[in-house]
Amino acid sequence: MRGSAPVGVARRDAPRTSRRTTRRAGTAVAVAALLLPLVSAAPTATAGADAGSLQRAFADASARYGVPQSVLLGVAYLESRWDGHRGAPSVAGGYGPMHLTDARTALAREAPHHSEGTEDARGDDARPRKTAEAKLPKASELPARLRTLPKAAALTGLPARELRENAAANVSGGAALLADQQRRLGLKASADPADWYAAVARYSGASEAKSATVFADQVYDVLRAGASRTTDAGQRVTLAKSPGLTPDRAQTRVLGLRKAQSGRTECPPDVACESVPAPYQELGDGDYGNHDLADRPEDQSVDYIVIHDTEATWETTLKLVQDPTYVSWHYSLRSADGLIAQHVPTKDVGWHAGNWYVNSRSIGLEHEGFLAAPDAWYTEAMYQTSARLVRYLARKYDIPLDRQHILGHDNVPGTTTASIKGMHTDPGPYWDWDHYFILLGRPLVPTAGPHGGLVTIRPEYEENQPAYTGCEKAGQPCAAHGSGAVRLYSAPSEDAPLIKDEGLHPGGADSTTGVNDTGARASTGQQFAVAERKGDWTAIWYLGQKAWFHNPGAEPTAVHARGWVAVPKEGRTEIPVYGRAYPEKTAYPAGVPVQSVSPLPYALKAGQRYAVGDRTLGEYFYAPTFDTSKHTVVRGKDAYYEIQVGHRVGYVRAADVDIRRSGR
């Protein structure tokens, strides 16, 4: 039933059936509270490194600038989880554990990075194509919040390069900024962390009062809960918990920040959320933009949340979504502090996923970032805020928190064979799905023993560093970086060719290591049926083939699971896979053009098994005009199952498959 435990986390008694009716009281998804886990990542520093030097750097900066050490640790955790990222900038141009921003330098560095894809954002054959390409801003357009590192350099006397590349110097720069903000706000220097609330809020760089105070509240949540982890440089850092700590929130009166832009928003109360509406506007000659009005969940259920990255800065992203000739999505999230902007009401349909069937049943979240920039990291503040928003939306629309319903844009299927090559590939292999699901309160844990029949992909993010190419230039290696994806081979050897994807590489060509090539990639949280095991290798059924990945028992890249699988019906040698679950021809009323349901170039063959998501009846939202009186939801009798066919999901007709329980 809707709201049952997600695949890969707990046993489900049957595949979920998607309903177009509103959810009943009492069937909402049970979502755990936001976790602040004590994480211990394996060190990646060279042998002999002083694993306590970063902890001492916080103590030294605290003593020098009079900022409580716990405040420094809390701010740095929320910004970076204390990672230095080898001196590389975040997607907001922030450097080091304290996320000191130098966006002018970062912008020049990251400009070549991009994601590929020429998809039609609407993905609806009944209308003309609607494509979009984001642009990077000029350095002169960057706001002051993206230029805190030069200020830290002036306060400390340290060179900007040292603040960018040296973690200890970076911590000093952050401490100097906090101390300076405390003075400028007219507040006393104090050894009590409770007295630094306004300075912490100001540190966020937010110009909106709610965004600044939410950032401060999250920092103080960290202080109360405590945290301990080993950073990407092998530094062990610990923040002792202070469960009774209560900050002086009355200090907010001295901030003098503006209120968020007015307008109705759909956000949880513990995030900063403002209204930046996308326009619904006629453009002439029957054209209009940039989304469609609907009445979900009354007319269609909302079954998916799609995770994107913006491929543009925050300021550019907001300009684009307010352009009536552009495309649209429901929410944008800012990297620096996790601020949310809502653009389209969730009852309406955004043009974001390149597949009209998925668009009409999903909510799109754009995260400020660039998929082909492995070192342009996402902040912890954005991960946490995004998780809070997704949990809120999952409760509202009864969406299971699993990877068959929380999709990356790169998991959305092409609608036809011709559209596969143009589908977008964000958020890409560097999005940390494992950490994200911990924050969602649904950690990816084993749900079976070795005979469960399924596996949930779950490599150790920091240690798992598959080589990619094409971040800077085609064919050139990308920087080594942690990844939530595992590479798939045609045989149990890294010398074997990668698995083939006939949709991406017609004619039988092998997949590549390109950062935008998803043809031989399985992503954290995705579930697949086990086809074979051989030593340290596991084969899964993938795009109609056995796909092998390295999965040693000592350092596994997947965990055992059990669940429901689809198999071709007895007597069928193979069955087709579709990119959308549209109704049969006879379901369309007069005046609504019949939409084709052509098979993709993948076939499920006898003896193969694929993990099952929802069961749903065929459905098509006909909305080709600005006049909503002509909109129609066409519903059929043909039933479909969503399956994890490859890196992207797909759909098979229920009449073509049997559903079986896998494992014991």
C-alpha positions in Angstrom: 0.0 0.0 0.0 1.0 3.6 -0.3 3.3 4.6 2.5 4.7 1.2 3.1 8.4 0.9 3.9 10.7 1.6 1.0 12.5 -0.9 -1.1 16.1 -1.4 0.2 15.2 -0.4 3.8 12.5 -2.7 5.1 10.4 -5.6 3.9 7.4 -4.7 1.7 4.5 -7.1 1.4 3.6 -6.2 -2.2 4.5 -3.8 -4.9 2.9 -0.4 -4.3 -0.1 0.5 -6.4 -0.2 4.1 -7.6 -3.7 5.6 -7.1 -5.0 8.8 -8.6 -7.2 9.5 -5.6 -6.1 11.7 -2.7 -4.3 9.8 0.1 -6.4 8.6 3.0 -5.9 9.9 6.5 -3.5 7.7 8.4 -1.6 6.3 5.3 1.1 9.0 5.2 4.7 7.9 5.0 6.3 7.6 8.4 9.4 9.7 8.2 12.1 9.7 10.9 13.5 12.9 12.3 16.5 14.5 10.7 19.7 12.7 11.7 23.0 14.2 12.7 24.9 10.9 12.6 28.3 10.2 14.1 30.1 9.3 10.8 33.5 7.7 10.6 34.8 7.8 7.0 38.0 6.0 6.3 41.0 8.3 6.1 42.3 9.2 2.6 45.3 11.2 3.7 48.8 9.9 3.2 50.4 7.7 5.9 51.9 9.6 8.8 49.6 12.6 8.6 48.8 14.2 11.9 45.2 13.2 12.3 44.6 15.7 15.0 46.0 18.9 13.5 42.6 20.2 12.2 41.1 19.8 15.7 44.0 21.8 17.1 43.4 24.4 14.3 39.9 25.0 15.6 41.3 25.3 19.2 44.0 27.8 18.1 41.6 29.9 16.1 39.2 30.0 19.0 41.9 31.2 21.3 43.2 33.8 18.9 39.9 35.4 17.9 37.8 34.8 21.0 35.1 32.7 19.3 34.0 29.6 21.2 35.5 26.5 19.7 32.2 24.7 19.5 30.7 27.5 17.5 33.5 27.3 15.0 33.1 23.5 14.8 29.3 23.8 14.4 29.5 26.3 11.6 32.2 24.3 9.7 30.2 21.1 10.1 27.1 22.6 8.5 29.2 24.2 5.7 31.5 21.3 4.9 31.3 18.5 7.4 34.9 19.7 8.1 36.2 18.5 4.7 38.7 20.6 2.9 38.1 19.2 -0.6 41.8 19.5 -1.5 41.4 23.3 -1.9 38.6 23.0 -4.5 35.6 25.3 -4.3 32.0 24.4 -3.6 29.3 25.1 -6.2 28.8 28.4 -4.4 32.5 29.3 -4.6 33.2 28.5 -1.0 36.6 27.1 0.1 37.8 25.0 3.0 36.1 23.8 6.2 34.7 27.3 6.9 33.4 27.7 3.3 35.0 31.1 2.7 33.7 32.3 -0.6 35.8 33.6 -3.5 33.4 33.1 -6.4 35.4 35.2 -8.8 38.2 32.6 -8.6 35.8 29.7 -8.5 33.8 30.9 -11.5 36.9 31.0 -13.7 37.9 27.5 -12.6 34.5 25.9 -13.0 33.3 27.6 -16.3 34.2 24.6 -18.6 32.1 22.1 -16.6 28.8 21.2 -17.9 26.3 18.4 -18.2 25.1 17.0 -21.5 21.6 16.6 -22.8 19.5 18.0 -25.5 16.2 16.7 -24.2 12.8 18.3 -24.7 12.1 19.4 -21.1 8.4 18.8 -21.5 8.8 15.4 -23.2 5.3 15.6 -24.7 4.9 14.5 -28.3 1.7 16.5 -28.6 3.6 19.8 -28.4 6.6 21.5 -29.9 10.0 20.8 -28.3 11.0 23.0 -25.3 14.7 22.9 -24.7 16.8 24.9 -22.3 20.4 25.9 -21.8 21.6 27.7 -18.7 24.4 30.4 -18.8 27.0 31.3 -16.2 27.0 34.9 -15.0 29.8 37.4 -15.3 32.0 37.9 -12.2 30.7 41.4 -11.9 27.2 40.1 -11.2 28.2 38.1 -8.1 26.8 39.3 -4.8 28.8 40.1 -1.7 27.9 36.9 0.1 30.0 35.1 -2.5 33.1 37.2 -1.7 33.8 36.5 2.0 37.3 35.1 1.5 38.9 38.5 0.5 37.4 39.9 3.7 38.9 37.1 5.7 42.3 37.8 4.1 42.1 41.4 5.1 41.2 40.5 8.7 43.9 37.9 9.2 46.6 39.2 6.9 46.8 35.8 5.3 47.1 35.4 1.5 43.9 34.5 -0.3 45.6 31.4 -1.8 46.5 30.1 1.7 42.9 30.6 2.9 41.7 28.6 -0.1 44.2 25.8 0.2 45.3 25.5 3.8 42.7 24.1 6.2 44.2 25.6 9.3 44.4 29.0 7.7 40.8 28.6 6.5 39.6 28.0 10.0 41.4 31.1 11.2 39.7 33.1 8.4 36.3 31.8 9.5 37.0 32.7 13.1 38.1 36.2 12.1 34.9 36.7 10.2 32.7 35.5 13.1 34.5 37.8 15.5 34.2 40.7 13.2 30.5 40.1 12.7 30.0 39.9 16.5 31.6 43.3 16.9 29.7 44.9 14.0 26.4 43.7 15.5 27.3 45.4 18.7 27.5 42.2 20.7 30.0 41.3 23.3 32.8 38.8 22.8 31.7 35.8 25.0 32.9 32.4 25.9 29.3 31.2 25.9 28.2 29.7 22.6 24.6 30.8 23.3 25.7 34.5 22.8 26.8 34.0 19.2 23.5 33.3 17.5 23.3 36.5 15.5 26.9 36.3 14.3 26.3 32.7 13.2 23.2 33.8 11.3 25.1 36.6 9.7 27.9 34.1 8.7 25.4 32.4 6.4 25.6 35.4 4.0 21.9 35.3 3.6 20.1 38.6 3.0 16.8 37.1 4.1 16.0 36.9 7.8 14.4 33.4 7.8 17.3 31.9 5.8 19.9 33.4 8.2 18.1 32.2 11.3 17.4 28.7 9.9 21.1 28.4 9.2 21.9 29.4 12.8 19.2 27.0 14.1 20.9 24.2 12.1 24.3 25.0 13.5 22.9 25.0 17.1 21.2 21.6 16.3 24.7 20.3 15.5 26.1 21.8 18.7 23.4 20.1 20.8 23.7 16.7 19.1 27.5 16.7 18.7 29.3 15.0 15.8 32.5 13.1 15.1 34.0 12.0 11.8 37.2 11.6 9.9 37.5 14.1 7.1 38.5 13.7 3.5 42.1 14.5 4.5 42.2 11.9 7.2 41.7 14.4 10.1 39.7 13.1 13.0 37.4 15.9 14.3 35.0 15.8 17.3 32.4 18.2 18.6 31.2 17.2 22.0 27.4 17.4 22.4 25.8 20.2 24.4 22.2 18.9 24.8 21.0 21.8 27.0 22.4 24.6 24.9 19.8 27.4 24.2 21.0 30.2 22.0 19.9 33.8 22.5 17.5 34.1 19.6 16.5 37.5 20.7 19.7 38.7 19.0 17.8 38.4 15.6 16.6 42.0 16.2 20.0 43.4 15.4 20.4 41.6 12.1 18.3 44.0 10.1 17.6 41.5 7.3 14.7 41.6 4.9 11.8 39.2 5.0 11.4 36.6 2.4 9.6 37.5 -0.8 5.9 37.3 -0.2 3.7 34.7 -1.6 2.3 31.3 -0.7 4.9 28.5 -0.3 4.6 24.8 0.4 7.6 24.1 2.7 8.2 22.6 6.1 8.3 25.2 8.9 11.9 24.5 9.8 13.4 25.8 6.5 13.8 29.1 4.9 11.5 29.3 1.9 10.5 32.2 -0.3 8.2 32.6 -3.3 9.8 33.3 -6.7 6.9 32.4 -9.0 7.4 31.0 -12.5 5.1 32.8 -15.0 2.1 31.2 -16.6 1.8 33.4 -19.6 0.6 33.4 -23.2 3.3 34.0 -25.8 1.2 34.3 -29.0 0.7 31.9 -31.9 -0.8 29.4 -29.5 2.4 29.2 -27.5 2.6 29.7 -23.7 5.0 29.1 -20.8 6.4 28.0 -18.6 4.4 25.2 -16.9 0.9 23.7 -16.9 -1.9 24.3 -14.5 -3.3 21.1 -12.9 -5.1 20.0 -9.8 -2.9 17.3 -8.3 -3.5 15.0 -6.5 -7.2 15.3 -7.4 -6.6 14.7 -11.1 -3.3 12.8 -11.0 -1.3 11.3 -8.1 2.2 12.6 -7.4 4.5 9.6 -7.3 8.0 10.9 -7.8 10.4 13.6 -6.6 13.1 14.3 -9.2 16.5 15.6 -8.0 18.3 17.9 -10.4 21.3 20.2 -10.3 21.0 23.7 -11.9 24.1 23.8 -14.1 24.0 27.5 -13.2 24.5 29.8 -10.3 21.7 30.8 -8.0 21.2 34.2 -9.5 21.1 32.8 -13.0 18.7 30.0 -12.0 16.2 32.5 -10.6 16.3 34.6 -13.7 15.8 31.6 -15.9 12.8 30.2 -14.1 11.1 33.6 -14.2 11.4 33.7 -18.0 8.0 32.7 -19.6 9.8 31.3 -22.7 12.0 29.0 -20.6 11.2 25.8 -18.7 10.2 25.3 -15.1 10.5 23.2 -11.9 8.9 23.5 -8.5 11.8 24.4 -6.2 15.4 25.7 -6.3 17.8 25.2 -3.4 20.8 27.5 -2.8 24.1 25.8 -2.0 25.6 28.4 0.4 22.8 28.1 3.1 20.1 25.8 1.8 17.6 28.6 1.0 14.6 27.3 -0.9 12.7 29.2 -3.6 9.4 27.8 -4.7 8.4 28.6 -8.3 5.5 26.3 -9.2 2.7 25.1 -6.9 3.0 21.4 -6.4 -0.5 20.9 -7.7 0.7 22.1 -11.1 3.0 20.4 -13.6 6.6 21.7 -14.2 8.6 21.2 -17.4 11.7 19.7 -16.0 12.3 15.9 -16.4 12.2 15.5 -20.2 9.4 12.9 -19.9 5.9 14.1 -19.9 4.6 11.0 -18.1 7.1 11.6 -15.2 6.6 15.4 -15.3 2.8 15.0 -14.8 3.3 12.8 -11.8 6.4 14.4 -10.2 7.8 17.4 -8.3 11.2 18.8 -9.5 13.9 20.1 -7.2 16.9 22.0 -8.7 20.0 22.2 -6.5 22.6 24.8 -7.3 25.5 22.8 -8.8 27.4 21.4 -11.7 27.5 17.6 -12.2 30.7 17.6 -14.3 32.7 19.5 -11.6 33.6 16.7 -9.2 35.4 19.1 -6.8 32.6 21.7 -6.8 31.0 20.2 -3.7 27.5 20.6 -2.3 27.3 22.1 1.2 25.9 20.2 4.1 23.4 23.0 4.6 21.8 22.3 1.2 21.8 18.6 1.7 20.0 19.0 5.0 17.5 21.5 3.8 16.7 19.4 0.7 16.2 16.3 2.8 13.7 18.3 5.0 11.8 19.5 2.0 11.7 16.0 0.5 10.4 14.5 3.7 7.7 17.1 3.9 6.6 16.5 0.3 6.7 12.7 0.8 4.4 13.1 3.8 2.1 15.4 1.9 1.8 13.2 -1.2 2.4 9.8 0.3 5.5 9.1 -1.6 7.8 6.2 -0.4 11.3 7.3 0.4 13.2 5.0 -1.8 15.2 5.2 -5.1 12.2 4.1 -7.2 10.3 7.2 -6.2 13.2 9.7 -5.3 14.8 9.8 -8.7 17.7 11.7 -10.1 17.1 13.4 -13.4 19.6 10.8 -14.8 17.2 8.0 -13.7 14.2 9.3 -15.7 13.8 7.3 -18.9 13.6 8.6 -22.5 10.1 8.4 -23.8 11.2 6.9 -27.2 14.3 5.3 -28.6 15.1 8.6 -30.4 15.0 10.6 -27.1 17.4 8.4 -25.1 20.6 10.0 -26.2 19.4 13.5 -25.3 18.2 12.8 -21.8 20.0 14.9 -19.1 22.4 13.2 -16.7 22.2 15.3 -13.5 22.8 15.3 -10.6 25.4 12.7 -11.8 27.9 10.4 -10.1 29.1 12.9 -7.4 25.7 13.4 -5.7 26.0 11.6 -2.3 22.8 9.5 -2.3 23.9 7.5 0.8 24.3 10.6 2.9 21.1 12.0 1.5 19.1 9.0 2.5 20.6 9.1 6.0 19.3 12.7 6.2 15.9 11.5 4.9 15.8 9.1 7.8 15.9 6.1 5.5 19.5 4.8 5.7 20.3 2.2 3.1 20.8 -1.0 5.2 20.7 -4.7 4.4 17.3 -6.2 4.5 18.3 -9.8 3.8 21.1 -12.3 4.0 23.2 -13.5 1.0 20.2 -15.4 -0.4 17.9 -12.4 -0.6 18.0 -12.4 -4.4 18.4 -8.6 -4.7 21.2 -6.1 -3.9 21.0 -2.4 -3.0 23.9 -0.5 -4.5 25.8 1.2 -1.6 29.5 1.9 -2.1 31.5 3.8 0.5 31.2 7.3 -1.0 34.7 8.7 -0.1 36.6 5.5 -0.9 34.7 4.7 -4.1 36.4 6.7 -6.8 35.8 5.3 -10.3 37.7 7.1 -13.0 35.6 9.4 -15.2 36.6 11.5 -18.2 35.2 14.6 -19.9 34.8 17.0 -17.0 37.1 19.6 -18.5 37.4 18.3 -22.0 36.3 15.2 -23.9 38.6 12.3 -23.2 40.6 14.0 -20.4 40.5 12.4 -16.9 38.3 14.1 -14.3 39.7 14.8 -10.9 39.6 11.8 -8.6 36.6 12.1 -6.3 34.2 10.1 -4.2 31.2 8.8 -6.0 27.9 7.0 -5.3 28.1 5.0 -8.6 29.6 1.7 -9.4 30.9 0.7 -12.9 29.4 -2.3 -14.7 31.4 -4.7 -16.8 30.4 -7.4 -19.3 32.5 -10.0 -17.4 33.9 -10.3 -13.8 37.0 -8.3 -14.5 38.0 -4.7 -14.8 39.7 -5.5 -18.0 36.4 -6.6 -19.6 34.5 -4.2 -21.8 31.8 -2.1 -20.1 28.2 -3.2 -20.4 26.5 -2.0 -23.6 23.5 0.4 -23.7 21.9 0.1 -27.1 19.9 3.3 -26.5 22.9 5.5 -25.8 25.2 3.7 -28.2 23.3 2.3 -31.1 25.0 -0.3 -33.2 26.5 -2.2 -30.3 29.3 0.2 -29.2 30.6 -0.1 -25.7 29.7 2.3 -23.0 32.5 4.8 -22.0 33.9 6.3 -18.8 32.5 9.7 -19.8 31.0 11.5 -16.8 27.8 11.9 -18.7 27.6 8.4 -20.0 25.2 6.5 -17.8 25.2 3.3 -19.9 27.3 1.2 -17.5 26.5 2.8 -14.2 24.5 1.6 -11.1 23.8 4.3 -8.5 23.6 4.2 -4.7 20.1 3.1 -3.5 19.1 1.4 -6.7 18.0 -2.2 -6.4 18.8 -5.0 -8.9 18.1 -8.7 -9.1 21.2 -10.8 -8.7 22.1 -12.9 -11.8 25.3 -14.6 -10.6 28.1 -14.4 -8.1 31.7 -15.2 -8.7 34.4 -14.5 -6.1 34.5 -10.8 -5.4 32.2 -10.0 -8.3 28.4 -9.8 -8.5 26.3 -9.8 -11.7 22.9 -8.1 -11.9 20.3 -8.1 -14.6 20.7 -4.8 -16.4 19.3 -3.7 -19.8 18.7 -7.3 -20.7 22.2 -8.4 -19.9 24.3 -9.7 -17.0 26.3 -6.7 -15.7 29.2 -7.4 -13.3 30.5 -5.1 -10.6 33.3 -5.5 -8.1 31.7 -6.4 -4.7 34.3 -7.9 -2.4 33.1 -9.3 0.9 35.6 -7.3 2.9 34.6 -4.0 1.3 31.2 -4.5 -0.4 29.8 -2.0 -2.8 26.2 -3.4 -2.3 24.1 -4.8 0.5 21.8 -7.8 0.4 18.0 -7.2 0.0 14.8 -9.1 -0.8 11.7 -7.8 -2.5 9.5 -8.2 -5.6 10.7 -8.8 -9.1 9.2 -8.9 -12.5 9.9 -11.9 -14.8 8.6 -12.5 -18.3 5.5 -14.6 -18.4 5.8 -18.3 -19.0 6.4 -19.1 -22.6 7.6 -15.6 -23.5 11.2 -15.4 -24.8 11.3 -11.7 -24.2 9.1 -8.7 -23.4 9.3 -5.0 -24.3 10.3 -2.1 -22.0 8.7 1.3 -22.3 9.7 4.8 -21.2 6.2 5.9 -20.3 3.0 4.2 -19.0 0.4 5.6 -21.4 -3.1 4.2 -21.9 -4.2 1.9 -24.7 -5.6 3.4 -27.9 -9.2 2.7 -27.1 -9.0 4.8 -23.9 -8.6 8.2 -25.7 -11.8 10.2 -26.1 -12.6 12.1 -29.3 -10.4 15.2 -29.7 -7.4 13.9 -27.8 -4.7 12.5 -30.1 -3.6 9.0 -29.3 -0.1 8.9 -27.9 2.2 6.1 -29.1 3.7 3.7 -26.6 6.7 2.5 -28.6 9.2 0.1 -26.9 12.7 1.2 -26.0 15.6 -0.8 -27.4 15.8 -3.0 -24.3 14.1 -6.3 -23.9 13.7 -8.5 -20.8 14.4 -12.1 -21.7 13.2 -15.3 -20.2 15.0 -16.2 -17.0 15.8 -12.5 -16.2 14.4 -10.6 -13.1 14.1 -6.9 -12.4 13.2 -5.1 -9.2 9.7 -3.7 -9.1 8.4 -0.3 -8.0 4.8 0.8 -8.5 1.9 -0.8 -10.3 -0.1 1.8 -12.1 -2.8 2.1 -14.8 -1.9 3.8 -18.0 -2.4 7.6 -17.8 -1.8 10.6 -20.1 -2.3 14.3 -19.2 -3.4 16.1 -22.3 -2.6 19.8 -21.8 -1.6 21.4 -25.1 -3.2 24.8 -24.6 -3.2 27.8 -22.3 -7.0 27.4 -21.9 -7.2 24.8 -19.2 -10.8 23.9 -20.1 -9.4 21.7 -22.8 -7.1 19.8 -20.5 -8.0 16.1 -20.1 -6.5 13.2 -18.1 -6.9 10.0 -20.1 -7.0 6.8 -18.1 -6.7 3.4 -19.5 -7.2 -0.2 -18.3 -3.7 -1.4 -19.2 -1.6 -1.8 -16.1 2.2 -1.3 -15.9 5.0 -2.0 -13.4 7.9 0.4 -12.9 11.1 -1.6 -13.0 14.8 -0.8 -12.4 15.8 -1.7 -16.0 19.2 0.0 -16.0 20.5 3.2 -14.6 17.1 4.6 -15.6 13.8 3.2 -14.6 11.4 1.8 -17.2 7.9 0.4 -17.5 6.6 -3.1 -18.5 3.0 -4.1 -19.1 1.5 -6.1 -16.3 0.1 -8.5 -18.9 3.7 -9.4 -20.0 5.1 -10.3 -16.6 4.7 -12.3 -13.5 5.5 -10.7 -10.1 7.4 -12.9 -7.7 8.9 -12.6 -4.2 12.7 -12.8 -4.5 14.8 -14.4 -1.8 14.1 -16.1 1.4 
